[in-house]
Amino acid sequence: MPLAAAPPSRQIVIAGGGIAGLTAAIAFAARGFPVRLFERVANLQEVGAGLQLSPNATRILARLGVPEFLRAASIRPEAVILRRASDLREIARVPLGAQATARWKSPYLVLHRADLHAALFAVASRMPEVEIVTGATVSDAALHAHGATVAVDHEGRSREIDALLVVAADGVWSGLRKLVGGGASSFSGKIAWRATVRADGDAVGMLADHLPRDCVSAFLHPRAHLVAYPVRGGSSINLAAFTQGGAQGASWSRSSEARPLIEALSGAAQPLLDFLGAIGSWTIWPLHTVDPRSPWINPAGAVLIGDAAHAMTPFAAQGAAAAIEDAYVLAATVADQRDNIGAALRRYEKIRRERVAAVARRGAFNAFTWHAAGPVALGRDLVLGLMPPGKLASDLDWLYGWDADAALAVDPARTV
């Protein structure tokens, strides 16, 4: 009598322990899947500075039990304020705070990226279904009729693990994009400048009248823009500026003095330039993107999420939110069609591609308007100045009001 075929694994293997990977681990475990997450660095920690979590993301995090770990570190800003860098005049104000929570049924938060990462790790590490292995790299996978056989390099040895699905959450320089036939990321031509300063420090005092500690402030200039907001429970101010720049190679960051940033903002109000000059060191990141037409899935059992799938410029402030949305929707589609992984992945891609494309278009629009000059900038300021705050908020309903569960219901599981 021939031996019966081995049953397919129900295990989910996730490559990458950043925001996308940890959210996916929580979302899959919450739906009953055993999860093994492999992170190549030995000490699991998130790099970077601040981030903004709009209601479309905090709504998902609430469903996954994360907010209780964020309360001490996060801030609910009262508004996003747009200012002209040239004279610091306020152009427009988008109400947030309690109004955001009431309008979009979930809060708008700002926080340090490391604090979100720590909260996600705290939730994932408490779930018995999740195993997190650091210092381990998912180097390859063979996809077959029963799922995937994953090669993991750990402590100088390579081993093979069976899985229902391989989730590549390994970032913009993903090594697993090859599993779905994708190519390398490319430099966008833009550089991000980041710094974190004490909220009660001398530098912030130089701009105190135009940098409220309970708001997100954006200073607009034709060649650059600067965004500032509180993090670490309000004890620090996160700064992120964006300029044109040369490629720095495939590395996340390096340090720089402020002079090139100040030169990019030539013509800005002197208090703003003095403020930037008072910050001794900045960390700069080259902004890489992934071709939006590139594949995200291999129906045999591999999928990309987060920056591995669709790294984009940050001008819609949706990078972390998009990764969280990806992870939640992917876990739901696989749970609905766990016996037809190809159909589940195609459904995930259908739901997410349209959404991500819309976010990318919004980011491109923001980049155009925020960096406008001459008559275009004057028209921008006039139009925004005439729009009531409620209208500015309603223009974001499609973005911040997006509900993953509603999107899943609109596109129900079907057998393919």
C-alpha positions in Angstrom: 0.0 0.0 0.0 1.5 3.4 -0.9 2.2 5.8 1.9 -0.3 8.6 2.3 1.0 12.1 1.4 2.1 14.2 4.2 -0.5 16.8 5.2 0.3 20.3 4.2 1.8 22.6 6.9 -0.4 25.3 8.4 2.6 27.2 9.5 3.2 30.8 8.3 6.9 31.8 7.9 7.6 35.5 8.0 10.9 37.0 6.9 11.5 40.3 8.7 10.8 41.6 12.1 9.8 45.2 11.4 6.4 46.8 11.6 5.0 44.8 8.6 6.4 41.4 9.8 5.3 41.8 13.5 1.8 43.0 12.5 1.5 40.0 10.2 2.6 37.6 13.0 0.0 39.0 15.3 -2.7 39.0 12.7 -2.1 35.4 11.6 -1.7 34.2 15.2 -5.0 35.9 16.1 -6.6 33.7 13.4 -5.2 30.5 14.8 -2.1 30.0 12.5 1.2 28.9 14.0 3.8 31.6 13.0 7.6 31.6 12.9 9.2 35.0 12.3 12.8 35.2 11.3 14.7 38.5 11.6 18.3 38.7 10.3 19.6 41.1 13.0 20.5 39.6 16.4 18.8 42.3 18.5 15.3 43.0 17.3 14.8 46.7 17.3 13.4 49.3 14.9 15.6 52.0 13.4 14.4 55.4 12.3 12.6 58.2 14.1 9.0 59.3 14.3 6.0 58.2 12.4 2.4 59.2 12.0 -0.4 56.6 12.5 -3.6 57.8 10.9 -7.0 56.3 11.9 -6.9 53.7 9.1 -3.9 52.1 10.9 -4.9 52.7 14.5 -8.3 51.0 13.8 -6.5 47.8 12.8 -4.0 48.0 15.7 -7.0 48.3 18.1 -8.5 45.1 16.7 -5.1 43.4 17.3 -4.8 44.5 20.9 -1.9 46.9 20.4 -3.0 50.3 21.7 -2.7 49.5 25.4 1.0 49.2 24.8 1.2 52.6 23.0 -0.7 54.9 25.5 2.4 56.2 27.4 4.5 56.8 24.3 2.0 58.2 21.7 0.5 61.6 21.3 -2.9 62.6 19.7 -2.1 65.8 17.9 -4.7 68.5 17.7 -4.1 69.4 14.0 -1.8 69.3 11.0 -0.7 72.9 10.3 0.7 73.8 6.9 3.0 76.9 6.9 5.0 78.7 4.2 8.7 78.3 5.0 9.4 81.8 3.6 7.5 83.8 6.2 6.1 81.1 8.6 2.5 82.2 7.8 -0.1 79.5 8.4 -1.7 78.4 5.1 -4.2 75.8 6.4 -5.1 73.6 9.4 -6.5 70.1 9.3 -8.3 69.3 12.6 -7.3 66.1 14.4 -7.5 65.3 18.1 -11.0 64.5 19.3 -12.5 65.6 16.0 -10.4 62.9 14.1 -11.5 60.2 16.5 -15.2 61.2 16.1 -15.0 61.5 12.3 -12.9 58.5 11.5 -13.8 56.3 14.5 -10.2 55.9 15.6 -7.5 58.3 16.8 -4.7 59.9 14.8 -1.4 59.3 16.7 2.2 60.4 16.4 5.0 58.4 18.1 8.6 57.2 17.7 8.9 54.3 15.4 10.8 52.3 18.1 7.9 52.7 20.4 5.4 51.2 17.9 7.9 48.4 17.2 8.3 47.7 20.9 4.5 47.6 21.3 4.1 45.1 18.4 6.9 43.0 19.8 5.2 42.9 23.2 1.9 41.7 21.7 3.5 39.1 19.4 5.8 37.7 22.1 2.9 37.0 24.4 1.1 34.9 21.8 1.8 31.2 22.1 1.3 30.7 18.4 4.2 33.0 17.6 7.9 32.1 17.6 10.4 34.9 17.0 14.0 33.9 16.0 16.6 36.6 15.7 19.9 36.4 13.9 18.3 34.3 11.3 17.8 34.9 7.6 15.3 33.4 5.2 17.6 32.9 2.2 15.3 31.1 -0.2 12.2 28.9 -0.5 11.0 26.1 -2.8 7.3 26.3 -3.6 5.5 23.1 -4.3 2.1 21.4 -4.1 2.0 21.3 -0.3 3.2 24.9 0.2 6.8 25.9 0.7 10.0 24.5 2.0 11.9 27.5 3.4 15.7 27.7 3.8 16.8 29.5 7.0 20.4 30.4 7.9 20.9 30.6 11.6 24.0 30.4 13.8 26.2 29.3 10.9 23.8 26.5 9.9 21.1 26.2 7.2 17.9 24.3 7.9 14.7 23.7 6.0 11.2 24.4 7.4 7.8 23.5 5.9 5.3 26.3 5.6 1.8 27.0 4.1 3.0 30.5 3.1 6.2 32.5 3.0 5.6 36.2 3.9 8.4 38.5 2.7 8.3 41.5 5.1 12.0 42.2 4.6 11.8 45.8 3.5 12.8 47.9 0.5 15.9 45.9 -0.2 14.1 42.6 0.0 16.1 39.5 -0.7 12.9 37.5 -1.2 11.4 39.6 -3.9 12.8 37.0 -6.3 10.2 34.5 -5.1 7.5 36.4 -6.9 9.6 37.5 -9.9 10.2 41.0 -8.7 13.3 43.2 -9.2 15.4 45.5 -7.2 14.2 48.8 -5.7 15.5 52.1 -7.2 16.6 55.4 -5.8 13.9 58.1 -6.0 16.2 61.0 -6.2 15.1 62.3 -2.8 16.7 62.3 0.6 15.1 62.2 4.0 16.7 64.2 6.8 15.8 63.1 10.3 16.5 64.3 13.8 14.9 64.1 17.3 15.4 67.0 19.7 14.3 67.8 23.3 11.0 69.5 23.4 12.2 71.8 26.1 15.6 72.5 24.4 17.0 75.7 23.1 16.6 74.8 19.5 12.8 74.4 19.8 12.7 77.6 21.7 13.9 79.4 18.6 10.8 78.5 16.7 8.4 78.2 19.6 5.7 80.6 18.2 5.4 78.5 15.1 6.0 75.0 16.4 3.2 74.1 18.8 4.0 70.9 20.8 0.5 69.5 20.3 0.4 69.6 16.5 2.0 68.3 13.4 3.7 71.2 11.6 4.7 71.2 8.0 6.9 74.0 6.6 6.6 74.2 2.8 9.3 75.4 0.4 9.9 74.9 -3.4 13.0 72.8 -2.9 12.3 71.0 0.4 9.8 70.7 3.2 10.1 70.0 7.0 7.6 68.2 9.2 7.8 68.4 13.0 5.7 66.7 15.7 6.0 65.5 19.3 7.1 61.9 20.2 8.0 60.0 23.3 5.0 61.2 25.2 5.7 64.8 24.2 9.3 64.9 25.6 10.9 65.1 22.2 10.2 66.6 18.8 10.7 64.5 15.7 11.9 66.3 12.6 11.8 65.0 9.1 12.9 67.1 6.1 13.0 66.0 2.4 15.2 67.3 -0.3 16.6 66.3 -3.7 19.9 64.4 -3.4 22.3 61.9 -4.7 22.1 58.1 -4.1 23.9 57.0 -1.0 24.0 53.3 -1.9 22.1 50.4 -0.4 22.3 51.5 3.3 19.8 53.0 5.5 21.5 56.0 6.9 24.5 58.2 7.6 25.1 61.3 9.6 25.3 64.8 8.1 25.7 68.4 9.2 22.8 70.8 8.6 24.5 72.9 5.9 23.1 71.1 2.8 19.6 71.2 4.3 19.9 74.9 5.0 21.1 75.5 1.5 18.1 73.6 0.1 15.8 75.9 2.2 17.5 79.1 1.0 15.0 81.9 1.2 13.2 80.5 4.2 12.4 82.7 7.2 15.5 83.3 9.4 14.0 81.8 12.6 13.5 78.5 10.7 17.1 78.5 9.3 18.4 79.3 12.8 16.4 76.5 14.2 17.8 74.0 11.7 21.4 75.2 12.2 21.1 74.7 16.0 20.6 71.0 15.4 24.2 69.6 15.3 23.7 66.4 13.5 21.1 64.9 11.2 20.7 61.4 9.9 20.0 61.1 6.2 18.2 58.3 4.4 18.1 57.8 0.6 14.5 57.2 -0.3 14.1 54.1 -2.4 11.0 53.0 -4.1 9.6 49.8 -5.7 8.1 49.8 -9.2 4.4 49.8 -8.6 3.8 47.4 -11.5 6.1 44.7 -10.0 4.5 41.5 -8.8 3.6 40.9 -5.2 2.5 37.3 -5.1 3.4 33.8 -6.2 0.2 31.9 -6.0 2.1 28.7 -5.1 2.8 30.2 -1.6 4.9 33.4 -1.4 3.8 37.0 -0.9 5.3 40.5 -0.3 4.0 43.0 2.2 5.0 46.5 3.3 8.1 48.1 1.7 9.1 44.8 0.1 6.0 45.1 -2.1 5.4 48.8 -2.6 8.0 51.1 -1.0 7.0 54.6 -1.9 8.0 58.2 -1.0 6.6 59.3 2.4 4.6 62.3 1.3 1.2 60.9 2.3 2.6 59.7 5.7 1.3 56.2 5.0 4.3 53.9 5.0 3.6 52.3 8.3 -0.1 52.4 7.8 0.1 50.6 4.5 2.3 47.9 6.0 -0.3 47.4 8.8 -3.1 47.3 6.3 -1.2 44.7 4.2 -0.6 42.4 7.1 -4.2 42.5 8.4 -5.8 42.0 5.0 -3.3 39.2 4.1 -4.1 37.2 7.3 -7.8 37.6 6.7 -7.7 36.4 3.1 -5.6 33.4 3.9 -7.8 32.5 6.9 -10.9 32.7 4.6 -9.3 30.4 1.9 -6.6 28.5 3.7 -7.2 25.5 1.4 -6.7 27.5 -1.7 -3.7 29.7 -1.0 -3.5 30.9 -4.6 -7.0 32.3 -4.5 -6.3 33.9 -1.1 -3.2 35.6 -2.4 -4.9 36.9 -5.6 -7.7 38.3 -3.4 -5.2 40.0 -1.1 -3.4 41.6 -4.1 -6.7 42.7 -5.7 -7.8 44.5 -2.5 -4.4 46.0 -1.7 -3.2 47.2 -5.1 -6.0 49.6 -5.7 -5.6 51.0 -2.2 -1.9 51.4 -2.4 -2.1 53.0 -5.9 -4.5 55.6 -4.5 -2.2 56.4 -1.6 0.8 56.7 -3.9 -1.2 59.2 -6.0 -2.0 61.2 -2.9 1.7 61.3 -2.0 2.6 62.5 -5.5 0.0 65.2 -5.2 1.3 66.3 -1.8 4.8 66.5 -3.2 3.7 68.6 -6.1 1.7 71.1 -4.0 4.0 71.3 -1.0 7.0 72.1 -3.3 5.1 74.5 -5.5 6.7 77.8 -6.5 5.6 81.1 -8.0 2.0 81.4 -9.2 1.2 77.8 -8.4 2.2 78.3 -4.8 0.1 81.5 -4.6 -2.9 79.6 -6.0 -2.3 76.8 -3.5 -2.2 79.2 -0.6 -5.3 80.9 -1.7 -7.3 77.7 -2.3 -6.3 76.1 1.0 -6.8 79.4 2.9 -10.4 79.6 1.7 -11.3 75.9 2.6 -12.9 75.5 6.0 -11.3 72.9 8.3 -14.2 70.6 7.9 -13.7 70.5 4.1 -10.0 69.8 4.5 -10.9 66.9 6.8 -13.6 65.5 4.5 -11.0 65.4 1.6 -9.2 62.7 3.7 -12.2 60.5 4.4 -11.2 58.0 1.7 -7.8 57.7 3.2 -8.3 57.8 7.0 -11.8 56.3 7.0 -10.7 53.2 5.1 -11.7 50.1 7.0 -9.9 46.8 6.2 -12.9 44.7 7.4 -15.3 46.7 5.1 -12.9 46.2 2.2 -12.8 42.5 2.8 -16.6 42.3 3.0 -16.9 44.2 -0.3 -14.6 41.6 -2.0 -15.7 38.4 -0.3 -13.8 35.1 -0.6 -14.6 33.1 -3.7 -13.3 29.7 -4.7 -11.0 30.2 -7.7 
